[in-house]
Amino acid sequence: MNGIVEIGQMERMVPFWKDLDDREREFTKSKSAIVEYEKGKIINGSSDSCLGFFFVISGTMRVYMISDEGKEATLFRIGSGESCVLSASCAIEQITFDTQMVAEEDLRLFVIRSGDFAKLTDRNVHARCFMFETLTKRFSMVMEAMQKMLFERVERRISLYLMEECEKSGTSEVFSTQEEIAQRINSAREVVARTLKRFERDGLVETKRGIVRILDMEGMKRI
């Protein structure tokens, strides 16, 4: 834990705050903290760092699964202003699979650790309902990721990723390496490299080291 949570922050970062009684609010405040991770840090790689409930104050994280052979499958990303409980598999018995999380940018989180969050959800039905609502939302995102990986052509997945990143930044440039793009669309770097070369030959994009610039947005949309 790297910081103390101010009282004024609680209502903004805890969606069910208004539904807690005074004792539960005091418990939540005493068990909460601000946690910071540097870019590239694996967040829940060991049991002592298992997060329960968290709210992203700033930065972005990637949530993924990894096979015994080391192959990664990106499930979703969580950005500023979003919350999650999917990482609480060590506290919530209904979660029977492990996920990994990595900071894609310097990350600042509001955290209630898994054991304390489990106690809170046992005490308060509103906190428990929030937990399952959030799990349902994240599960829908996982299913969407699996649908794309299994049924969408790689050209479409890459074009969608590039256009979404451009929309977020308000520019025509995406600052991602081929390996990063591969991770985020659940493909192999070699496949991404071949597809980007084909896009480049067709005049759709221009690539430099770590940068993809979209030259023909309408052409990308047609893909």
N, C-alpha and C positions, 0 to 999 in steps of 0.2 A: 504494500500500500504506500502511495507516494503523496497523499494529501488528505486534508480534512474537508469534509463536505459542509458548506455553510447552510444554515437553515433555509435561507431564501432560495436555494437551488432545488430543494427537495420536491416542491410542488411541480416544478417544470419537468423534472427528470423521472419522477415516479408517477406513472399514469393513474394508479389506484390510490394515490396519497389521500385524496378527499374521502375515501371509503375506509380509512384506518381510524381506529379509536386512539385516544391519547397514549395509551400504553404501547400500542403497536407502532405509533409514530416515533415514540422515544426509542423503541427497539430498533426500528429501521435506521434512524439517525445514528445510533451508536454502532451499528454493524455496517455502515456504508463508508466508502472512501473514494477518492479520485485516484485512478491508476494511469500511469503513462508508459507507453511502449515505443521504442524507436522503430523506424521503418525496417522491415525485414525480420522483425522479432516474431518467433513462434510463440503464440500467446498461451495455449493450453497444452503444452507438450508433456506436462507431468501432473500428477494428482494434486500437488500443492498449489498449482495455479489454475485449478478448475474453477471457472467462473459460474456463478448462478445466474442472477439477473444483471444485465448491464445496459447502460445507455451511452451511446457514442456522443461525446461532447464535440470532438473534432477529429478529422482523419477518416480513413477508410480501412476496413479489414476484409479479407477474403476467407470464406468458410469452405472447406473442402474435405474430401475423404481421400485416403491413401491406401493402396493395396499392399499386400505382402511383398510384391515385386517392386514397389516404389512408384507405381503409376498414380497420378493425382487426377481427381475428378472435382472440378469446381462446382459447388452447390449454389452459392449466391454470395453477394457482397453486401456489407452493411456500412452505411455512411452516416455522416453527421445528422443528429436528430432522431436516429432510429434506435430501437431497443431489440434485445433478443434474449431468449432463454434456452436455445437449442444446445448450448454448450454445457448445460447442467446435467449431463448424463450420469455424472457421479452422484447426483442427489435425487433425480427424478427417475423412478423405476420404470416408467413407461418408455423411456428412451433407451433402446437396447443396442445402439450402434454409436461408435465414437466418431467425432468430427475433429478436425484440426482448424486452427485459425492463425492467420499471419497478418501482420500490420503492413498494408500496402503503402501507407504514409505514416509519418509520426502520428501516434494515436493517443487520445486522451479519453478515458472511460470513467463513468460513474458505475460503481460495482457494489452489489450485495452478494457476498460469496455463497456458494452452493448450499452449505449446511444451514446458514442463517436464512437464506431465501426459502429453503424447505420448511423451516419452522414457521416462517411468516405465512406461507401458503396453507399450512396446516391450521393456523389460527384464524385466517381471514378468507372468507369465500370469494371476495372480490379480487384479492391477489391471486387466488387459485384460478378463477375464471380468466383473469388476464393471462396467466401462464399458458393455459390451454388454447386461448384465442391466438396468442403469439405463436405457439407451436404449430397450430393449424395453418397460419399464414406462411410460416417458414417452410412447412411441409409442401404447401402449394408451390413455393418457389423451387423446392428440390425437384418436384415432379415436372415443372416446366423445364428445368435444366436437363433432366433425363430425357424428356421428349425431344428437345433440340439435339442432344447428343445422339439419340437413336434414330431419329427420323428426318432431321433437316440436313440438307446438303451443306458441306463445309463452306462453300462459296457464300451461301446465305448467312451462315453463322458469323463469318468474318465480316461481311458487309454490314450486318446489323450491329456488331460490336463497334466497328469503326464509326458508323453514323451516330450511334448513341454517345460515344466518347466525344465526338465533335459537337454534338448538341449540348453536352454538359459544359464544355470549355468555351463554346461560342466561337470556335475557330475551325479551320479545315484541317488542322494537324492533330495527330494522335501520337503522344509520346510514350510508346510501348515498344519493347523489343519483340522479336518473333516468338521467343520463349514465353514472354508474358501473355501475348495474344493466344498462344496455344493453351496455356493454363486456363485462361478465362473462357475459352470456347470448348474446352475438353477435346483437344486434338493434339497431334504431334507437331513439333517445331518444323520438321521437314515438310509436312503437309501444308502448313501455313506459309512456309517459304515458297513452295511451288505455286500456291494460289496467288500470293502477292506478286510474283513474277508474271503470272498470267494477267492479273489486273493491270500491271504496269505496261505490258505489251499492248493491252487493249486501250490504254490511255486513261484508265480510271483513277490510278493513283501514281504517286511518285514516292519512292522509298529511299531513305538514308538510314544511317546507323541509329537505331532507336527511335526513328520518326517515320510515320506514314502520313503523307499529305494527300487528301482527296482532291482530285482534279475535276472529276465529273460526278457531281452528287446525284444528278438524275439517272446517270447510268448505274450508280450503285443502288439506287432505289429500285431500279428494274430487276436487279438480281434477287 
